[in-house]
Structures are given as structure tokens and as C-alpha cells.
Amino acid sequence: MERLSEDQIKEKLSKLEGWSLEGSYIVREFQTKNWKTTIFVVNAIASLAEAMWHHPDLEVGFKRIKVKLTTHEAGGLTEKDFKLAEEIERTVREILKH
């Protein structure tokens, strides 16, 4: 998969609320209500990642999850990172609504 240019990254990032650029990663931190919800969200992210065969770095805390996406094989960000970010965003928002 081909790495995205800086302009492509900026354009795609502008369409993802709450995501930011940290080096060669796009990053988003989600706040949850409690530990049980945190783990439920982590498992949902893991299922999405496995289905896309694209695995993020996750930092898990009591009521927070930090998601970091990059395409290691490409040495930077690709379309795949943004597709997974969109799916994660949609799924986590739905979970946290309840």
C-alpha cells in the first residue's frame, strides 16, 4: 500500500473529528464511563482491526483508550489507516451513546 502525501494526510485528517497527527501516526483518545466499557470498546476495536487485517497500537487506562494508527510496512500513513480510523470512530461513538 502506498504512503499518503502530507497534503493527502491533512485533507483526510480534517474529516476525522478528534484525531490528530503525531509523527507518522494518526491518534485519537476516547474517554469511557468505566472499566467495563473501556474493555468492551477495546474488544470492538480489536474485532474491526482483525477484520481489516490492520492492527493499531492501543494504550488502555481505567476510563480511556488511546488509538494510534500507522502502516508499518509502508513506513507511514496510508489509506488503510484512515479507513480503519473511520470505522473505529463510527463504532466507538455508537457504543458510547448507550
Biopython code that builds the backbone (N, CA, C, O; Angstrom):
import numpy as np
from Bio.PDB.StructureBuilder import StructureBuilder

atoms = [
    (1, "MET", "N", (0.842, -1.182, 0.000)),
    (1, "MET", "CA", (0.000, 0.000, 0.000)),
    (1, "MET", "C", (0.886, 1.244, 0.000)),
    (1, "MET", "O", (1.900, 1.296, 0.696)),
    (2, "GLU", "N", (0.494, 2.237, -0.784)),
    (2, "GLU", "CA", (1.293, 3.441, -0.981)),
    (2, "GLU", "C", (1.079, 4.467, 0.137)),
    (2, "GLU", "O", (-0.050, 4.715, 0.562)),
    (3, "ARG", "N", (2.183, 5.056, 0.603)),
    (3, "ARG", "CA", (2.103, 6.112, 1.622)),
    (3, "ARG", "C", (1.407, 7.338, 1.061)),
    (3, "ARG", "O", (1.533, 7.657, -0.121)),
    (4, "LEU", "N", (0.675, 8.017, 1.923)),
    (4, "LEU", "CA", (-0.006, 9.250, 1.540)),
    (4, "LEU", "C", (0.945, 10.429, 1.663)),
    (4, "LEU", "O", (1.867, 10.422, 2.479)),
    (5, "SER", "N", (0.701, 11.452, 0.831)),
    (5, "SER", "CA", (1.492, 12.686, 0.909)),
    (5, "SER", "C", (1.018, 13.508, 2.113)),
    (5, "SER", "O", (-0.039, 13.237, 2.683)),
    (6, "GLU", "N", (1.802, 14.499, 2.486)),
    (6, "GLU", "CA", (1.422, 15.383, 3.596)),
    (6, "GLU", "C", (0.087, 16.065, 3.313)),
    (6, "GLU", "O", (-0.741, 16.193, 4.215)),
    (7, "ASP", "N", (-0.130, 16.502, 2.082)),
    (7, "ASP", "CA", (-1.392, 17.157, 1.721)),
    (7, "ASP", "C", (-2.563, 16.185, 1.823)),
    (7, "ASP", "O", (-3.633, 16.557, 2.306)),
    (8, "GLN", "N", (-2.376, 14.961, 1.380)),
    (8, "GLN", "CA", (-3.436, 13.959, 1.480)),
    (8, "GLN", "C", (-3.760, 13.662, 2.950)),
    (8, "GLN", "O", (-4.925, 13.517, 3.320)),
    (9, "ILE", "N", (-2.732, 13.574, 3.765)),
    (9, "ILE", "CA", (-2.932, 13.317, 5.196)),
    (9, "ILE", "C", (-3.719, 14.457, 5.825)),
    (9, "ILE", "O", (-4.677, 14.213, 6.560)),
    (10, "LYS", "N", (-3.332, 15.698, 5.550)),
    (10, "LYS", "CA", (-4.034, 16.856, 6.112)),
    (10, "LYS", "C", (-5.501, 16.878, 5.691)),
    (10, "LYS", "O", (-6.383, 17.155, 6.504)),
    (11, "GLU", "N", (-5.754, 16.585, 4.422)),
    (11, "GLU", "CA", (-7.132, 16.570, 3.929)),
    (11, "GLU", "C", (-7.960, 15.502, 4.640)),
    (11, "GLU", "O", (-9.064, 15.781, 5.109)),
    (12, "LYS", "N", (-7.435, 14.291, 4.718)),
    (12, "LYS", "CA", (-8.171, 13.193, 5.348)),
    (12, "LYS", "C", (-8.339, 13.424, 6.848)),
    (12, "LYS", "O", (-9.388, 13.110, 7.409)),
    (13, "LEU", "N", (-7.334, 13.960, 7.485)),
    (13, "LEU", "CA", (-7.386, 14.221, 8.916)),
    (13, "LEU", "C", (-8.429, 15.288, 9.248)),
    (13, "LEU", "O", (-9.055, 15.242, 10.307)),
    (14, "SER", "N", (-8.611, 16.235, 8.352)),
    (14, "SER", "CA", (-9.606, 17.297, 8.584)),
    (14, "SER", "C", (-11.032, 16.750, 8.627)),
    (14, "SER", "O", (-11.939, 17.410, 9.135)),
    (15, "LYS", "N", (-11.227, 15.550, 8.097)),
    (15, "LYS", "CA", (-12.551, 14.932, 8.071)),
    (15, "LYS", "C", (-12.788, 13.986, 9.253)),
    (15, "LYS", "O", (-13.872, 13.421, 9.393)),
    (16, "LEU", "N", (-11.773, 13.819, 10.096)),
    (16, "LEU", "CA", (-11.879, 12.929, 11.255)),
    (16, "LEU", "C", (-11.873, 13.755, 12.543)),
    (16, "LEU", "O", (-10.827, 14.243, 12.972)),
    (17, "GLU", "N", (-13.015, 13.902, 13.136)),
    (17, "GLU", "CA", (-13.133, 14.690, 14.360)),
    (17, "GLU", "C", (-12.383, 14.017, 15.517)),
    (17, "GLU", "O", (-12.563, 12.828, 15.784)),
    (18, "GLY", "N", (-11.552, 14.791, 16.186)),
    (18, "GLY", "CA", (-10.866, 14.295, 17.372)),
    (18, "GLY", "C", (-9.548, 13.587, 17.109)),
    (18, "GLY", "O", (-8.830, 13.269, 18.057)),
    (19, "TRP", "N", (-9.208, 13.332, 15.860)),
    (19, "TRP", "CA", (-7.963, 12.666, 15.513)),
    (19, "TRP", "C", (-6.885, 13.708, 15.241)),
    (19, "TRP", "O", (-7.172, 14.794, 14.737)),
    (20, "SER", "N", (-5.650, 13.372, 15.577)),
    (20, "SER", "CA", (-4.540, 14.295, 15.328)),
    (20, "SER", "C", (-3.341, 13.519, 14.789)),
    (20, "SER", "O", (-3.304, 12.289, 14.826)),
    (21, "LEU", "N", (-2.385, 14.254, 14.299)),
    (21, "LEU", "CA", (-1.170, 13.675, 13.742)),
    (21, "LEU", "C", (-0.081, 13.739, 14.803)),
    (21, "LEU", "O", (0.193, 14.800, 15.363)),
    (22, "GLU", "N", (0.540, 12.589, 15.076)),
    (22, "GLU", "CA", (1.685, 12.516, 15.987)),
    (22, "GLU", "C", (2.776, 11.737, 15.264)),
    (22, "GLU", "O", (2.762, 10.507, 15.244)),
    (23, "GLY", "N", (3.710, 12.454, 14.679)),
    (23, "GLY", "CA", (4.764, 11.807, 13.904)),
    (23, "GLY", "C", (4.170, 11.098, 12.703)),
    (23, "GLY", "O", (3.521, 11.726, 11.867)),
    (24, "SER", "N", (4.387, 9.798, 12.613)),
    (24, "SER", "CA", (3.857, 9.035, 11.486)),
    (24, "SER", "C", (2.573, 8.287, 11.861)),
    (24, "SER", "O", (2.202, 7.318, 11.198)),
    (25, "TYR", "N", (1.899, 8.735, 12.920)),
    (25, "TYR", "CA", (0.653, 8.113, 13.387)),
    (25, "TYR", "C", (-0.499, 9.108, 13.350)),
    (25, "TYR", "O", (-0.298, 10.313, 13.499)),
    (26, "ILE", "N", (-1.718, 8.588, 13.149)),
    (26, "ILE", "CA", (-2.906, 9.362, 13.488)),
    (26, "ILE", "C", (-3.384, 8.796, 14.814)),
    (26, "ILE", "O", (-3.359, 7.586, 15.040)),
    (27, "VAL", "N", (-3.824, 9.704, 15.694)),
    (27, "VAL", "CA", (-4.071, 9.341, 17.086)),
    (27, "VAL", "C", (-5.398, 9.904, 17.558)),
    (27, "VAL", "O", (-5.790, 11.012, 17.191)),
    (28, "ARG", "N", (-6.086, 9.115, 18.385)),
    (28, "ARG", "CA", (-7.352, 9.557, 18.981)),
    (28, "ARG", "C", (-7.464, 8.938, 20.348)),
    (28, "ARG", "O", (-7.179, 7.753, 20.522)),
    (29, "GLU", "N", (-7.880, 9.731, 21.333)),
    (29, "GLU", "CA", (-8.130, 9.206, 22.667)),
    (29, "GLU", "C", (-9.625, 9.264, 22.935)),
    (29, "GLU", "O", (-10.272, 10.288, 22.714)),
    (30, "PHE", "N", (-10.158, 8.155, 23.410)),
    (30, "PHE", "CA", (-11.577, 8.066, 23.753)),
    (30, "PHE", "C", (-11.709, 7.953, 25.265)),
    (30, "PHE", "O", (-10.953, 7.228, 25.913)),
    (31, "GLN", "N", (-12.676, 8.676, 25.818)),
    (31, "GLN", "CA", (-12.999, 8.588, 27.238)),
    (31, "GLN", "C", (-14.226, 7.700, 27.389)),
    (31, "GLN", "O", (-15.177, 7.807, 26.615)),
    (32, "THR", "N", (-14.201, 6.824, 28.390)),
    (32, "THR", "CA", (-15.329, 5.932, 28.629)),
    (32, "THR", "C", (-15.908, 6.182, 30.022)),
    (32, "THR", "O", (-15.363, 6.951, 30.813)),
    (33, "LYS", "N", (-17.028, 5.510, 30.299)),
    (33, "LYS", "CA", (-17.707, 5.688, 31.586)),
    (33, "LYS", "C", (-17.054, 4.909, 32.713)),
    (33, "LYS", "O", (-17.048, 5.350, 33.863)),
    (34, "ASN", "N", (-16.503, 3.747, 32.378)),
    (34, "ASN", "CA", (-15.955, 2.873, 33.421)),
    (34, "ASN", "C", (-15.058, 1.814, 32.770)),
    (34, "ASN", "O", (-14.934, 1.749, 31.547)),
    (35, "TRP", "N", (-14.440, 0.992, 33.614)),
    (35, "TRP", "CA", (-13.518, -0.031, 33.138)),
    (35, "TRP", "C", (-14.204, -1.029, 32.215)),
    (35, "TRP", "O", (-13.647, -1.406, 31.184)),
    (36, "LYS", "N", (-15.405, -1.458, 32.575)),
    (36, "LYS", "CA", (-16.128, -2.439, 31.768)),
    (36, "LYS", "C", (-16.364, -1.916, 30.349)),
    (36, "LYS", "O", (-16.189, -2.647, 29.375)),
    (37, "THR", "N", (-16.757, -0.659, 30.242)),
    (37, "THR", "CA", (-16.973, -0.047, 28.931)),
    (37, "THR", "C", (-15.652, 0.067, 28.176)),
    (37, "THR", "O", (-15.602, -0.166, 26.968)),
    (38, "THR", "N", (-14.595, 0.420, 28.880)),
    (38, "THR", "CA", (-13.276, 0.512, 28.253)),
    (38, "THR", "C", (-12.908, -0.806, 27.578)),
    (38, "THR", "O", (-12.486, -0.819, 26.422)),
    (39, "ILE", "N", (-13.065, -1.891, 28.286)),
    (39, "ILE", "CA", (-12.704, -3.201, 27.739)),
    (39, "ILE", "C", (-13.639, -3.591, 26.593)),
    (39, "ILE", "O", (-13.200, -4.198, 25.616)),
    (40, "PHE", "N", (-14.915, -3.248, 26.705)),
    (40, "PHE", "CA", (-15.862, -3.521, 25.618)),
    (40, "PHE", "C", (-15.419, -2.787, 24.345)),
    (40, "PHE", "O", (-15.439, -3.361, 23.256)),
    (41, "VAL", "N", (-15.021, -1.519, 24.488)),
    (41, "VAL", "CA", (-14.562, -0.731, 23.347)),
    (41, "VAL", "C", (-13.273, -1.316, 22.770)),
    (41, "VAL", "O", (-13.130, -1.413, 21.551)),
    (42, "VAL", "N", (-12.342, -1.701, 23.628)),
    (42, "VAL", "CA", (-11.094, -2.314, 23.156)),
    (42, "VAL", "C", (-11.402, -3.558, 22.330)),
    (42, "VAL", "O", (-10.817, -3.755, 21.265)),
    (43, "ASN", "N", (-12.304, -4.387, 22.806)),
    (43, "ASN", "CA", (-12.662, -5.600, 22.069)),
    (43, "ASN", "C", (-13.326, -5.276, 20.734)),
    (43, "ASN", "O", (-13.093, -5.970, 19.744)),
    (44, "ALA", "N", (-14.144, -4.234, 20.694)),
    (44, "ALA", "CA", (-14.770, -3.821, 19.433)),
    (44, "ALA", "C", (-13.705, -3.343, 18.443)),
    (44, "ALA", "O", (-13.755, -3.689, 17.262)),
    (45, "ILE", "N", (-12.749, -2.554, 18.919)),
    (45, "ILE", "CA", (-11.657, -2.086, 18.065)),
    (45, "ILE", "C", (-10.838, -3.273, 17.566)),
    (45, "ILE", "O", (-10.458, -3.321, 16.396)),
    (46, "ALA", "N", (-10.570, -4.222, 18.445)),
    (46, "ALA", "CA", (-9.802, -5.406, 18.057)),
    (46, "ALA", "C", (-10.519, -6.193, 16.956)),
    (46, "ALA", "O", (-9.877, -6.689, 16.031)),
    (47, "SER", "N", (-11.831, -6.306, 17.052)),
    (47, "SER", "CA", (-12.604, -7.018, 16.017)),
    (47, "SER", "C", (-12.532, -6.308, 14.678)),
    (47, "SER", "O", (-12.350, -6.943, 13.639)),
    (48, "LEU", "N", (-12.675, -4.986, 14.703)),
    (48, "LEU", "CA", (-12.565, -4.212, 13.457)),
    (48, "LEU", "C", (-11.173, -4.377, 12.844)),
    (48, "LEU", "O", (-11.033, -4.610, 11.644)),
    (49, "ALA", "N", (-10.162, -4.254, 13.679)),
    (49, "ALA", "CA", (-8.781, -4.347, 13.209)),
    (49, "ALA", "C", (-8.498, -5.720, 12.606)),
    (49, "ALA", "O", (-7.856, -5.827, 11.562)),
    (50, "GLU", "N", (-8.974, -6.751, 13.260)),
    (50, "GLU", "CA", (-8.742, -8.107, 12.769)),
    (50, "GLU", "C", (-9.441, -8.315, 11.425)),
    (50, "GLU", "O", (-8.886, -8.941, 10.522)),
    (51, "ALA", "N", (-10.662, -7.789, 11.297)),
    (51, "ALA", "CA", (-11.408, -7.927, 10.046)),
    (51, "ALA", "C", (-10.701, -7.224, 8.886)),
    (51, "ALA", "O", (-10.766, -7.678, 7.743)),
    (52, "MET", "N", (-10.023, -6.108, 9.192)),
    (52, "MET", "CA", (-9.307, -5.363, 8.155)),
    (52, "MET", "C", (-7.846, -5.806, 8.037)),
    (52, "MET", "O", (-7.123, -5.359, 7.146)),
    (53, "TRP", "N", (-7.428, -6.675, 8.931)),
    (53, "TRP", "CA", (-6.048, -7.121, 8.996)),
    (53, "TRP", "C", (-5.090, -5.924, 9.060)),
    (53, "TRP", "O", (-4.099, -5.830, 8.337)),
    (54, "HIS", "N", (-5.458, -5.014, 9.980)),
    (54, "HIS", "CA", (-4.669, -3.795, 10.189)),
    (54, "HIS", "C", (-4.780, -3.455, 11.667)),
    (54, "HIS", "O", (-5.861, -3.098, 12.138)),
    (55, "HIS", "N", (-3.702, -3.557, 12.393)),
    (55, "HIS", "CA", (-3.758, -3.546, 13.848)),
    (55, "HIS", "C", (-3.152, -2.277, 14.445)),
    (55, "HIS", "O", (-1.974, -1.988, 14.239)),
    (56, "PRO", "N", (-3.970, -1.518, 15.191)),
    (56, "PRO", "CA", (-3.482, -0.287, 15.806)),
    (56, "PRO", "C", (-2.696, -0.574, 17.084)),
    (56, "PRO", "O", (-2.763, -1.669, 17.642)),
    (57, "ASP", "N", (-1.963, 0.419, 17.525)),
    (57, "ASP", "CA", (-1.390, 0.394, 18.862)),
    (57, "ASP", "C", (-2.466, 0.955, 19.785)),
    (57, "ASP", "O", (-3.082, 1.976, 19.480)),
    (58, "LEU", "N", (-2.688, 0.290, 20.904)),
    (58, "LEU", "CA", (-3.696, 0.741, 21.864)),
    (58, "LEU", "C", (-3.041, 0.945, 23.223)),
    (58, "LEU", "O", (-2.266, 0.108, 23.687)),
    (59, "GLU", "N", (-3.364, 2.065, 23.851)),
    (59, "GLU", "CA", (-2.972, 2.311, 25.240)),
    (59, "GLU", "C", (-4.268, 2.339, 26.035)),
    (59, "GLU", "O", (-5.164, 3.132, 25.746)),
    (60, "VAL", "N", (-4.364, 1.479, 27.029)),
    (60, "VAL", "CA", (-5.613, 1.321, 27.762)),
    (60, "VAL", "C", (-5.425, 1.776, 29.202)),
    (60, "VAL", "O", (-4.481, 1.374, 29.881)),
    (61, "GLY", "N", (-6.348, 2.628, 29.653)),
    (61, "GLY", "CA", (-6.376, 3.075, 31.039)),
    (61, "GLY", "C", (-7.731, 2.768, 31.647)),
    (61, "GLY", "O", (-8.574, 2.148, 31.000)),
    (62, "PHE", "N", (-7.944, 3.185, 32.855)),
    (62, "PHE", "CA", (-9.184, 2.898, 33.573)),
    (62, "PHE", "C", (-10.420, 3.335, 32.792)),
    (62, "PHE", "O", (-11.341, 2.543, 32.594)),
    (63, "LYS", "N", (-10.445, 4.582, 32.353)),
    (63, "LYS", "CA", (-11.591, 5.091, 31.587)),
    (63, "LYS", "C", (-11.145, 5.798, 30.313)),
    (63, "LYS", "O", (-11.714, 6.818, 29.923)),
    (64, "ARG", "N", (-10.116, 5.241, 29.667)),
    (64, "ARG", "CA", (-9.646, 5.852, 28.429)),
    (64, "ARG", "C", (-8.943, 4.828, 27.554)),
    (64, "ARG", "O", (-8.394, 3.836, 28.033)),
    (65, "ILE", "N", (-8.979, 5.103, 26.258)),
    (65, "ILE", "CA", (-8.274, 4.289, 25.270)),
    (65, "ILE", "C", (-7.627, 5.245, 24.284)),
    (65, "ILE", "O", (-8.294, 6.122, 23.737)),
    (66, "LYS", "N", (-6.351, 5.082, 24.059)),
    (66, "LYS", "CA", (-5.650, 5.861, 23.043)),
    (66, "LYS", "C", (-5.364, 4.931, 21.877)),
    (66, "LYS", "O", (-4.763, 3.870, 22.049)),
    (67, "VAL", "N", (-5.797, 5.334, 20.690)),
    (67, "VAL", "CA", (-5.617, 4.549, 19.471)),
    (67, "VAL", "C", (-4.584, 5.248, 18.598)),
    (67, "VAL", "O", (-4.686, 6.447, 18.341)),
    (68, "LYS", "N", (-3.590, 4.491, 18.144)),
    (68, "LYS", "CA", (-2.554, 5.024, 17.260)),
    (68, "LYS", "C", (-2.498, 4.148, 16.018)),
    (68, "LYS", "O", (-2.338, 2.931, 16.108)),
    (69, "LEU", "N", (-2.632, 4.781, 14.862)),
    (69, "LEU", "CA", (-2.634, 4.056, 13.590)),
    (69, "LEU", "C", (-1.513, 4.525, 12.676)),
    (69, "LEU", "O", (-1.270, 5.723, 12.533)),
    (70, "THR", "N", (-0.839, 3.572, 12.066)),
    (70, "THR", "CA", (0.128, 3.803, 11.002)),
    (70, "THR", "C", (0.268, 2.489, 10.239)),
    (70, "THR", "O", (-0.128, 1.435, 10.735)),
    (71, "THR", "N", (0.816, 2.551, 9.064)),
    (71, "THR", "CA", (1.058, 1.331, 8.293)),
    (71, "THR", "C", (2.554, 1.063, 8.327)),
    (71, "THR", "O", (3.324, 1.661, 7.574)),
    (72, "HIS", "N", (2.951, 0.161, 9.205)),
    (72, "HIS", "CA", (4.374, -0.108, 9.417)),
    (72, "HIS", "C", (5.079, -0.539, 8.140)),
    (72, "HIS", "O", (6.201, -0.108, 7.873)),
    (73, "GLU", "N", (4.418, -1.401, 7.335)),
    (73, "GLU", "CA", (5.055, -1.891, 6.104)),
    (73, "GLU", "C", (5.353, -0.767, 5.116)),
    (73, "GLU", "O", (6.307, -0.845, 4.341)),
    (74, "ALA", "N", (4.527, 0.280, 5.152)),
    (74, "ALA", "CA", (4.705, 1.400, 4.222)),
    (74, "ALA", "C", (5.594, 2.490, 4.824)),
    (74, "ALA", "O", (6.012, 3.410, 4.122)),
    (75, "GLY", "N", (5.878, 2.388, 6.100)),
    (75, "GLY", "CA", (6.703, 3.396, 6.752)),
    (75, "GLY", "C", (5.985, 4.712, 6.968)),
    (75, "GLY", "O", (6.623, 5.764, 7.025)),
    (76, "GLY", "N", (4.667, 4.670, 7.090)),
    (76, "GLY", "CA", (3.886, 5.888, 7.311)),
    (76, "GLY", "C", (2.405, 5.626, 7.108)),
    (76, "GLY", "O", (1.946, 4.484, 7.127)),
    (77, "LEU", "N", (1.684, 6.696, 6.916)),
    (77, "LEU", "CA", (0.225, 6.611, 6.805)),
    (77, "LEU", "C", (-0.231, 6.266, 5.395)),
    (77, "LEU", "O", (0.313, 6.749, 4.402)),
    (78, "THR", "N", (-1.251, 5.412, 5.341)),
    (78, "THR", "CA", (-1.840, 5.007, 4.071)),
    (78, "THR", "C", (-3.358, 5.129, 4.178)),
    (78, "THR", "O", (-3.901, 5.440, 5.238)),
    (79, "GLU", "N", (-4.017, 4.879, 3.071)),
    (79, "GLU", "CA", (-5.479, 4.888, 3.023)),
    (79, "GLU", "C", (-6.059, 3.929, 4.065)),
    (79, "GLU", "O", (-7.103, 4.200, 4.659)),
    (80, "LYS", "N", (-5.386, 2.833, 4.274)),
    (80, "LYS", "CA", (-5.840, 1.811, 5.221)),
    (80, "LYS", "C", (-6.000, 2.382, 6.640)),
    (80, "LYS", "O", (-6.935, 2.017, 7.352)),
    (81, "ASP", "N", (-5.100, 3.264, 7.043)),
    (81, "ASP", "CA", (-5.178, 3.867, 8.376)),
    (81, "ASP", "C", (-6.437, 4.707, 8.520)),
    (81, "ASP", "O", (-7.112, 4.659, 9.548)),
    (82, "PHE", "N", (-6.743, 5.463, 7.501)),
    (82, "PHE", "CA", (-7.912, 6.339, 7.573)),
    (82, "PHE", "C", (-9.217, 5.558, 7.474)),
    (82, "PHE", "O", (-10.213, 5.940, 8.088)),
    (83, "LYS", "N", (-9.223, 4.481, 6.719)),
    (83, "LYS", "CA", (-10.421, 3.632, 6.662)),
    (83, "LYS", "C", (-10.697, 3.003, 8.019)),
    (83, "LYS", "O", (-11.838, 2.976, 8.479)),
    (84, "LEU", "N", (-9.650, 2.498, 8.653)),
    (84, "LEU", "CA", (-9.848, 1.907, 9.983)),
    (84, "LEU", "C", (-10.227, 2.982, 10.995)),
    (84, "LEU", "O", (-11.075, 2.735, 11.853)),
    (85, "ALA", "N", (-9.634, 4.148, 10.919)),
    (85, "ALA", "CA", (-9.990, 5.242, 11.837)),
    (85, "ALA", "C", (-11.470, 5.591, 11.712)),
    (85, "ALA", "O", (-12.140, 5.800, 12.723)),
    (86, "GLU", "N", (-11.986, 5.656, 10.489)),
    (86, "GLU", "CA", (-13.408, 5.950, 10.274)),
    (86, "GLU", "C", (-14.285, 4.878, 10.903)),
    (86, "GLU", "O", (-15.293, 5.192, 11.536)),
    (87, "GLU", "N", (-13.913, 3.630, 10.733)),
    (87, "GLU", "CA", (-14.686, 2.520, 11.316)),
    (87, "GLU", "C", (-14.622, 2.540, 12.844)),
    (87, "GLU", "O", (-15.626, 2.311, 13.517)),
    (88, "ILE", "N", (-13.446, 2.812, 13.376)),
    (88, "ILE", "CA", (-13.291, 2.906, 14.828)),
    (88, "ILE", "C", (-14.152, 4.045, 15.359)),
    (88, "ILE", "O", (-14.870, 3.877, 16.345)),
    (89, "GLU", "N", (-14.083, 5.190, 14.717)),
    (89, "GLU", "CA", (-14.852, 6.362, 15.156)),
    (89, "GLU", "C", (-16.347, 6.049, 15.183)),
    (89, "GLU", "O", (-17.029, 6.323, 16.171)),
    (90, "ARG", "N", (-16.846, 5.477, 14.096)),
    (90, "ARG", "CA", (-18.273, 5.161, 13.999)),
    (90, "ARG", "C", (-18.687, 4.170, 15.088)),
    (90, "ARG", "O", (-19.701, 4.366, 15.758)),
    (91, "THR", "N", (-17.909, 3.122, 15.260)),
    (91, "THR", "CA", (-18.226, 2.059, 16.209)),
    (91, "THR", "C", (-18.157, 2.560, 17.650)),
    (91, "THR", "O", (-19.066, 2.298, 18.438)),
    (92, "VAL", "N", (-17.105, 3.266, 17.996)),
    (92, "VAL", "CA", (-16.948, 3.747, 19.369)),
    (92, "VAL", "C", (-18.031, 4.763, 19.708)),
    (92, "VAL", "O", (-18.578, 4.729, 20.810)),
    (93, "ARG", "N", (-18.346, 5.649, 18.803)),
    (93, "ARG", "CA", (-19.440, 6.605, 19.049)),
    (93, "ARG", "C", (-20.750, 5.893, 19.351)),
    (93, "ARG", "O", (-21.487, 6.286, 20.254)),
    (94, "GLU", "N", (-21.033, 4.842, 18.587)),
    (94, "GLU", "CA", (-22.258, 4.071, 18.803)),
    (94, "GLU", "C", (-22.255, 3.408, 20.179)),
    (94, "GLU", "O", (-23.265, 3.426, 20.883)),
    (95, "ILE", "N", (-21.132, 2.833, 20.557)),
    (95, "ILE", "CA", (-21.034, 2.184, 21.874)),
    (95, "ILE", "C", (-21.201, 3.205, 22.990)),
    (95, "ILE", "O", (-21.921, 2.952, 23.956)),
    (96, "LEU", "N", (-20.553, 4.342, 22.870)),
    (96, "LEU", "CA", (-20.573, 5.334, 23.949)),
    (96, "LEU", "C", (-21.899, 6.089, 24.058)),
    (96, "LEU", "O", (-22.150, 6.767, 25.054)),
    (97, "LYS", "N", (-22.747, 5.972, 23.030)),
    (97, "LYS", "CA", (-24.082, 6.589, 23.099)),
    (97, "LYS", "C", (-24.940, 5.939, 24.181)),
    (97, "LYS", "O", (-25.827, 6.577, 24.748)),
    (98, "HIS", "N", (-24.673, 4.685, 24.456)),
    (98, "HIS", "CA", (-25.543, 3.922, 25.370)),
    (98, "HIS", "C", (-25.069, 4.003, 26.792)),
    (98, "HIS", "O", (-25.686, 3.420, 27.683)),
]
sb = StructureBuilder()
sb.init_structure("model")
sb.init_model(0)
sb.init_chain("A")
sb.init_seg("    ")
for serial, (resi, resn, name, xyz) in enumerate(atoms, 1):
    if name == "N":
        sb.init_residue(resn, " ", resi, " ")
    sb.init_atom(name, np.array(xyz, "f"), 0.0, 1.0, " ", f" {name:<3s}", serial, name[0])
structure = sb.get_structure()
